[in-house]
Amino acid sequence: MTLKKKILLAYFSIAILFSVYGWLFGEFKYRGFSYNLGRGIVWPVTVFPALGEIIGAIIIVAVVIAVLIFGKNRNR
């Protein structure tokens, strides 16, 4: 088993545990398992809120760069 597989296995194991805990005992237990599974997949953003802001900023910058690069040039 390679290091990459071990890291992914650990990440998704934590995600499953996080989603089961959220489904049974968490703040959003009324939502259902699918909702909590989605929250479990992005568990680092829930555990470390500043990480969510950083990821959001990176996505916004990537979209702006994509629009600037792939947008139509209206001057020609």
PyMOL commands that set and color helices and strands:
alter all, ss='L'
color gray80, all
select helices_A, chain A and resi 3-24+33-41+43-47+49-70
alter helices_A, ss='H'
color red, helices_A
deselect
rebuild
show_as cartoon
